[in-house]
């Protein structure tokens, strides 16, 4: 099971590379809000665990395992961001940040139930 920190990094790499963009360690550091040294350490761990590929000069990409682990989290964050923004009335940028935190922190069971609630609420609107 992925830790909160691992999810945050994978999520950042997923977002940064979404449009086929090349992802660098510096980009990840900025998005996650940590030092380059912290990013190097975590990306090495994620590489060792088979979630990312690290090329020379810091180019990073998700492996199939990394994409699989992250894509469902990304979908959940979009659903929760929409729910927090449209139904709860939270500013969209803050709702996006909060949705990422929720997705990274909650257990899979709690996340599944919360997303189900958000979808059910949206269906009843």
Secondary structure as a PSIPRED ss2 file (coil, helix, strand):
# PSIPRED VFORMAT (PSIPRED V4.0)

   1 X C   1.000  0.000  0.000
   2 X C   1.000  0.000  0.000
   3 X C   1.000  0.000  0.000
   4 X H   0.000  1.000  0.000
   5 X H   0.000  1.000  0.000
   6 X H   0.000  1.000  0.000
   7 X H   0.000  1.000  0.000
   8 X H   0.000  1.000  0.000
   9 X H   0.000  1.000  0.000
  10 X H   0.000  1.000  0.000
  11 X H   0.000  1.000  0.000
  12 X H   0.000  1.000  0.000
  13 X H   0.000  1.000  0.000
  14 X H   0.000  1.000  0.000
  15 X H   0.000  1.000  0.000
  16 X H   0.000  1.000  0.000
  17 X C   1.000  0.000  0.000
  18 X C   1.000  0.000  0.000
  19 X C   1.000  0.000  0.000
  20 X C   1.000  0.000  0.000
  21 X C   1.000  0.000  0.000
  22 X C   1.000  0.000  0.000
  23 X E   0.000  0.000  1.000
  24 X E   0.000  0.000  1.000
  25 X H   0.000  1.000  0.000
  26 X H   0.000  1.000  0.000
  27 X H   0.000  1.000  0.000
  28 X H   0.000  1.000  0.000
  29 X H   0.000  1.000  0.000
  30 X H   0.000  1.000  0.000
  31 X H   0.000  1.000  0.000
  32 X H   0.000  1.000  0.000
  33 X C   1.000  0.000  0.000
  34 X C   1.000  0.000  0.000
  35 X C   1.000  0.000  0.000
  36 X H   0.000  1.000  0.000
  37 X H   0.000  1.000  0.000
  38 X H   0.000  1.000  0.000
  39 X H   0.000  1.000  0.000
  40 X H   0.000  1.000  0.000
  41 X H   0.000  1.000  0.000
  42 X H   0.000  1.000  0.000
  43 X H   0.000  1.000  0.000
  44 X H   0.000  1.000  0.000
  45 X H   0.000  1.000  0.000
  46 X H   0.000  1.000  0.000
  47 X H   0.000  1.000  0.000
  48 X H   0.000  1.000  0.000
  49 X C   1.000  0.000  0.000
  50 X C   1.000  0.000  0.000
  51 X C   1.000  0.000  0.000
  52 X E   0.000  0.000  1.000
  53 X E   0.000  0.000  1.000
  54 X E   0.000  0.000  1.000
  55 X C   1.000  0.000  0.000
  56 X H   0.000  1.000  0.000
  57 X H   0.000  1.000  0.000
  58 X H   0.000  1.000  0.000
  59 X E   0.000  0.000  1.000
  60 X E   0.000  0.000  1.000
  61 X E   0.000  0.000  1.000
  62 X E   0.000  0.000  1.000
  63 X C   1.000  0.000  0.000
  64 X H   0.000  1.000  0.000
  65 X H   0.000  1.000  0.000
  66 X H   0.000  1.000  0.000
  67 X H   0.000  1.000  0.000
  68 X H   0.000  1.000  0.000
  69 X H   0.000  1.000  0.000
  70 X H   0.000  1.000  0.000
  71 X H   0.000  1.000  0.000
  72 X H   0.000  1.000  0.000
  73 X H   0.000  1.000  0.000
  74 X H   0.000  1.000  0.000
  75 X H   0.000  1.000  0.000
  76 X H   0.000  1.000  0.000
  77 X H   0.000  1.000  0.000
  78 X H   0.000  1.000  0.000
  79 X H   0.000  1.000  0.000
  80 X H   0.000  1.000  0.000
  81 X H   0.000  1.000  0.000
  82 X H   0.000  1.000  0.000
  83 X H   0.000  1.000  0.000
  84 X H   0.000  1.000  0.000
  85 X H   0.000  1.000  0.000
  86 X H   0.000  1.000  0.000
  87 X H   0.000  1.000  0.000
  88 X C   1.000  0.000  0.000
  89 X C   1.000  0.000  0.000
  90 X C   1.000  0.000  0.000
  91 X C   1.000  0.000  0.000
  92 X H   0.000  1.000  0.000
  93 X H   0.000  1.000  0.000
  94 X H   0.000  1.000  0.000
  95 X H   0.000  1.000  0.000
  96 X H   0.000  1.000  0.000
  97 X H   0.000  1.000  0.000
  98 X H   0.000  1.000  0.000
  99 X H   0.000  1.000  0.000
 100 X H   0.000  1.000  0.000
 101 X H   0.000  1.000  0.000
 102 X H   0.000  1.000  0.000
 103 X H   0.000  1.000  0.000
 104 X H   0.000  1.000  0.000
 105 X H   0.000  1.000  0.000
 106 X C   1.000  0.000  0.000
 107 X C   1.000  0.000  0.000
 108 X H   0.000  1.000  0.000
 109 X H   0.000  1.000  0.000
 110 X H   0.000  1.000  0.000
 111 X H   0.000  1.000  0.000
 112 X H   0.000  1.000  0.000
 113 X H   0.000  1.000  0.000
 114 X H   0.000  1.000  0.000
 115 X H   0.000  1.000  0.000
 116 X H   0.000  1.000  0.000
 117 X H   0.000  1.000  0.000
 118 X H   0.000  1.000  0.000
 119 X H   0.000  1.000  0.000
 120 X H   0.000  1.000  0.000
 121 X H   0.000  1.000  0.000
 122 X H   0.000  1.000  0.000
 123 X H   0.000  1.000  0.000
 124 X C   1.000  0.000  0.000
 125 X C   1.000  0.000  0.000
